[in-house]
Amino acid sequence: MDADPASDADGYTLFASVYDQWQRTYGAEYADLVAPRVDRRLARLVGGPPRNLIDLACGTGTHALRQARHGVAVTGLDLSRAMLAIARAKAEAAGYPLTLVHADMRSFDLPKPVDAVTCLYASLNHLADAADLARAFERVAAHLRPGGAFVFDLNTRAGFEALWREPGTDRAPGLTIDRRYVWDEGDPWVQMHLTIERRSGETIERGQSVLRARWFEDREVRAALAGAGLALADCTPFNPFPEVERPGIKQLWSATRPGASIRSSLR
């Protein structure tokens, strides 16, 4: 199975307005669950908190806003205009400035280099193949200062087997989302079929969406980093979900653009 990440952006349009509510049906915000790991990596690799950061596939802006609350100048980038609209509304309501850009992580071009780039929520798993991964990493390298850090997560095959396998129903006040999955055992792609029903008073909205994602082999990720000129710092398996009794469902990767550290370059 092959797929274009643009099709996933269209899929997110259908439920961008309920995405945050849907995520909270699983408990704590994922951005909060992974934040301590991300923050430690950034501080260690950059030499302290980054001054500015690009958040790829920022979605509704949860991680980007969390960084902005800590004084980081954040540019959030996403392929879905609907998700960016939610992020913009959240930023305005919170009173924290975010620069939000509609762009593709495989081809974006921003004017100023940054201390750090992040890409969370397993967003890279939506890329079509290793070539797309390489393109995205090349753009990351082009936007990092020497010594800058890139931190991202990926779902592993074990993660897809644990999280994208059994059908289920997620419920919140006024919201019901039914999930079912389509697997092809012969390739790494999985489809998530969502049926969404949202109630507001006497109004009922219904929609459907199909999201596609895949796992990557470690060798593919390492090769894409090396090809982009990024130096692998570490890769750590983790499981942020206490209710899922399976280790290593996710990986947190970090890499740097070779050169003097950000802090030492300022001395």
ZAPAFI-319550 format. One record per residue (C-alpha): residue in three letters; x, y, z; residue number from 0. Coordinates in steps of 0.5 Angstrom, whole numbers. Layout:
[ALA; [X; Y; Z]; NUM]
...
//
This chain:
[MET; [0; 0; 0]; 0]
[ASP; [3; 7; -2]; 1]
[ALA; [0; 14; 1]; 2]
[ASP; [1; 21; 0]; 3]
[PRO; [1; 25; 7]; 4]
[ALA; [-3; 30; 4]; 5]
[SER; [-9; 25; 4]; 6]
[ASP; [-8; 25; 12]; 7]
[ALA; [-9; 32; 12]; 8]
[ASP; [-15; 32; 9]; 9]
[GLY; [-17; 26; 13]; 10]
[TYR; [-16; 31; 19]; 11]
[THR; [-20; 36; 17]; 12]
[LEU; [-26; 32; 18]; 13]
[PHE; [-25; 32; 26]; 14]
[ALA; [-20; 37; 27]; 15]
[SER; [-25; 41; 32]; 16]
[VAL; [-26; 34; 36]; 17]
[TYR; [-19; 32; 36]; 18]
[ASP; [-17; 35; 43]; 19]
[GLN; [-23; 32; 46]; 20]
[TRP; [-22; 25; 43]; 21]
[GLN; [-14; 25; 45]; 22]
[ARG; [-17; 27; 52]; 23]
[THR; [-21; 20; 52]; 24]
[TYR; [-14; 17; 53]; 25]
[GLY; [-13; 21; 59]; 26]
[ALA; [-7; 26; 60]; 27]
[GLU; [-5; 30; 54]; 28]
[TYR; [0; 26; 50]; 29]
[ALA; [5; 32; 50]; 30]
[ASP; [5; 32; 57]; 31]
[LEU; [6; 25; 58]; 32]
[VAL; [12; 26; 53]; 33]
[ALA; [14; 33; 55]; 34]
[PRO; [19; 31; 60]; 35]
[ARG; [23; 26; 56]; 36]
[VAL; [23; 32; 50]; 37]
[ASP; [25; 37; 55]; 38]
[ARG; [31; 33; 58]; 39]
[ARG; [34; 32; 51]; 40]
[LEU; [33; 39; 48]; 41]
[ALA; [37; 42; 55]; 42]
[ARG; [42; 37; 54]; 43]
[LEU; [44; 37; 47]; 44]
[VAL; [43; 45; 46]; 45]
[GLY; [46; 46; 53]; 46]
[GLY; [40; 49; 56]; 47]
[PRO; [33; 51; 54]; 48]
[PRO; [32; 53; 46]; 49]
[ARG; [31; 60; 45]; 50]
[ASN; [27; 58; 38]; 51]
[LEU; [24; 52; 36]; 52]
[ILE; [20; 49; 30]; 53]
[ASP; [15; 44; 31]; 54]
[LEU; [13; 40; 25]; 55]
[ALA; [6; 37; 24]; 56]
[CYS; [4; 41; 30]; 57]
[GLY; [-3; 39; 29]; 58]
[THR; [-8; 43; 34]; 59]
[GLY; [-1; 46; 37]; 60]
[THR; [-1; 43; 44]; 61]
[HIS; [6; 42; 44]; 62]
[ALA; [8; 48; 41]; 63]
[LEU; [4; 52; 46]; 64]
[ARG; [7; 48; 52]; 65]
[GLN; [14; 50; 49]; 66]
[ALA; [11; 58; 48]; 67]
[ARG; [9; 58; 56]; 68]
[HIS; [16; 56; 58]; 69]
[GLY; [19; 63; 54]; 70]
[VAL; [21; 59; 47]; 71]
[ALA; [19; 63; 41]; 72]
[VAL; [16; 57; 37]; 73]
[THR; [14; 56; 29]; 74]
[GLY; [9; 51; 28]; 75]
[LEU; [8; 48; 22]; 76]
[ASP; [3; 43; 19]; 77]
[LEU; [0; 41; 13]; 78]
[SER; [-8; 41; 15]; 79]
[ARG; [-11; 48; 15]; 80]
[ALA; [-16; 46; 20]; 81]
[MET; [-11; 43; 25]; 82]
[LEU; [-8; 50; 24]; 83]
[ALA; [-14; 54; 25]; 84]
[ILE; [-15; 50; 32]; 85]
[ALA; [-8; 52; 34]; 86]
[ARG; [-9; 59; 32]; 87]
[ALA; [-15; 60; 36]; 88]
[LYS; [-12; 56; 42]; 89]
[ALA; [-6; 61; 42]; 90]
[GLU; [-10; 67; 42]; 91]
[ALA; [-14; 64; 48]; 92]
[ALA; [-8; 63; 52]; 93]
[GLY; [-5; 69; 50]; 94]
[TYR; [2; 66; 48]; 95]
[PRO; [5; 68; 41]; 96]
[LEU; [5; 62; 36]; 97]
[THR; [8; 63; 29]; 98]
[LEU; [4; 58; 25]; 99]
[VAL; [5; 56; 18]; 100]
[HIS; [2; 52; 13]; 101]
[ALA; [7; 47; 9]; 102]
[ASP; [9; 40; 8]; 103]
[MET; [15; 38; 12]; 104]
[ARG; [18; 35; 6]; 105]
[SER; [19; 42; 3]; 106]
[PHE; [18; 47; 8]; 107]
[ASP; [23; 53; 7]; 108]
[LEU; [23; 58; 13]; 109]
[PRO; [28; 64; 13]; 110]
[LYS; [31; 64; 20]; 111]
[PRO; [35; 58; 23]; 112]
[VAL; [33; 55; 30]; 113]
[ASP; [36; 52; 36]; 114]
[ALA; [31; 46; 36]; 115]
[VAL; [26; 42; 31]; 116]
[THR; [21; 37; 34]; 117]
[CYS; [16; 33; 31]; 118]
[LEU; [12; 29; 36]; 119]
[TYR; [5; 25; 36]; 120]
[ALA; [8; 20; 31]; 121]
[SER; [7; 25; 25]; 122]
[LEU; [13; 22; 21]; 123]
[ASN; [10; 15; 21]; 124]
[HIS; [5; 18; 16]; 125]
[LEU; [10; 19; 11]; 126]
[ALA; [10; 15; 5]; 127]
[ASP; [17; 12; 5]; 128]
[ALA; [24; 12; 7]; 129]
[ALA; [25; 17; 1]; 130]
[ASP; [20; 22; 4]; 131]
[LEU; [23; 21; 11]; 132]
[ALA; [30; 23; 8]; 133]
[ARG; [27; 29; 5]; 134]
[ALA; [24; 31; 11]; 135]
[PHE; [30; 30; 15]; 136]
[GLU; [34; 34; 10]; 137]
[ARG; [29; 40; 11]; 138]
[VAL; [30; 40; 19]; 139]
[ALA; [38; 40; 18]; 140]
[ALA; [37; 46; 13]; 141]
[HIS; [34; 50; 19]; 142]
[LEU; [38; 48; 25]; 143]
[ARG; [44; 52; 27]; 144]
[PRO; [50; 48; 28]; 145]
[GLY; [50; 45; 35]; 146]
[GLY; [42; 45; 34]; 147]
[ALA; [38; 39; 36]; 148]
[PHE; [32; 35; 33]; 149]
[VAL; [28; 31; 37]; 150]
[PHE; [22; 26; 34]; 151]
[ASP; [18; 20; 36]; 152]
[LEU; [16; 14; 32]; 153]
[ASN; [11; 9; 33]; 154]
[THR; [14; 2; 32]; 155]
[ARG; [11; -4; 29]; 156]
[ALA; [10; -7; 37]; 157]
[GLY; [6; 0; 38]; 158]
[PHE; [2; -1; 32]; 159]
[GLU; [0; -8; 34]; 160]
[ALA; [-2; -5; 41]; 161]
[LEU; [-5; 1; 39]; 162]
[TRP; [-8; 0; 32]; 163]
[ARG; [-10; -7; 32]; 164]
[GLU; [-17; -8; 36]; 165]
[PRO; [-23; -4; 34]; 166]
[GLY; [-26; 0; 39]; 167]
[THR; [-30; 6; 41]; 168]
[ASP; [-28; 12; 45]; 169]
[ARG; [-33; 17; 48]; 170]
[ALA; [-33; 24; 51]; 171]
[PRO; [-39; 28; 53]; 172]
[GLY; [-43; 29; 46]; 173]
[LEU; [-38; 25; 42]; 174]
[THR; [-37; 18; 40]; 175]
[ILE; [-32; 16; 35]; 176]
[ASP; [-31; 9; 33]; 177]
[ARG; [-25; 6; 30]; 178]
[ARG; [-23; 0; 26]; 179]
[TYR; [-17; -2; 23]; 180]
[VAL; [-15; -5; 16]; 181]
[TRP; [-8; -9; 16]; 182]
[ASP; [-4; -12; 10]; 183]
[GLU; [1; -17; 13]; 184]
[GLY; [5; -16; 7]; 185]
[ASP; [7; -9; 8]; 186]
[PRO; [8; -4; 14]; 187]
[TRP; [2; 0; 12]; 188]
[VAL; [-4; 1; 17]; 189]
[GLN; [-11; 4; 16]; 190]
[MET; [-15; 7; 22]; 191]
[HIS; [-22; 8; 20]; 192]
[LEU; [-26; 13; 24]; 193]
[THR; [-33; 14; 24]; 194]
[ILE; [-35; 21; 28]; 195]
[GLU; [-41; 23; 31]; 196]
[ARG; [-42; 29; 35]; 197]
[ARG; [-48; 32; 39]; 198]
[SER; [-49; 39; 41]; 199]
[GLY; [-56; 40; 43]; 200]
[GLU; [-61; 38; 38]; 201]
[THR; [-56; 38; 33]; 202]
[ILE; [-52; 31; 31]; 203]
[GLU; [-46; 32; 26]; 204]
[ARG; [-43; 25; 23]; 205]
[GLY; [-37; 24; 19]; 206]
[GLN; [-32; 19; 17]; 207]
[SER; [-24; 19; 16]; 208]
[VAL; [-19; 15; 14]; 209]
[LEU; [-12; 16; 17]; 210]
[ARG; [-6; 12; 14]; 211]
[ALA; [1; 10; 18]; 212]
[ARG; [6; 6; 17]; 213]
[TRP; [12; 4; 21]; 214]
[PHE; [20; 5; 19]; 215]
[GLU; [26; 0; 21]; 216]
[ASP; [31; 3; 25]; 217]
[ARG; [36; 2; 19]; 218]
[GLU; [32; 7; 15]; 219]
[VAL; [31; 12; 20]; 220]
[ARG; [39; 12; 21]; 221]
[ALA; [40; 12; 14]; 222]
[ALA; [36; 18; 13]; 223]
[LEU; [39; 22; 19]; 224]
[ALA; [46; 20; 16]; 225]
[GLY; [44; 22; 9]; 226]
[ALA; [41; 29; 12]; 227]
[GLY; [48; 30; 15]; 228]
[LEU; [45; 30; 22]; 229]
[ALA; [49; 26; 28]; 230]
[LEU; [45; 21; 32]; 231]
[ALA; [45; 22; 39]; 232]
[ASP; [40; 17; 42]; 233]
[CYS; [34; 13; 41]; 234]
[THR; [30; 10; 47]; 235]
[PRO; [24; 6; 47]; 236]
[PHE; [19; 8; 51]; 237]
[ASN; [11; 7; 53]; 238]
[PRO; [8; 13; 56]; 239]
[PHE; [1; 9; 57]; 240]
[PRO; [1; 6; 63]; 241]
[GLU; [-5; 2; 61]; 242]
[VAL; [-2; -1; 55]; 243]
[GLU; [2; -7; 58]; 244]
[ARG; [7; -8; 52]; 245]
[PRO; [14; -4; 52]; 246]
[GLY; [17; -1; 47]; 247]
[ILE; [11; 1; 43]; 248]
[LYS; [15; 8; 41]; 249]
[GLN; [22; 11; 40]; 250]
[LEU; [24; 18; 42]; 251]
[TRP; [30; 19; 37]; 252]
[SER; [35; 25; 38]; 253]
[ALA; [40; 28; 33]; 254]
[THR; [44; 34; 32]; 255]
[ARG; [47; 38; 27]; 256]
[PRO; [54; 38; 27]; 257]
[GLY; [58; 44; 30]; 258]
[ALA; [59; 48; 36]; 259]
[SER; [54; 48; 41]; 260]
[ILE; [49; 53; 41]; 261]
[ARG; [51; 56; 48]; 262]
[SER; [58; 56; 47]; 263]
[SER; [57; 59; 40]; 264]
[LEU; [54; 65; 44]; 265]
[ARG; [60; 66; 49]; 266]
//
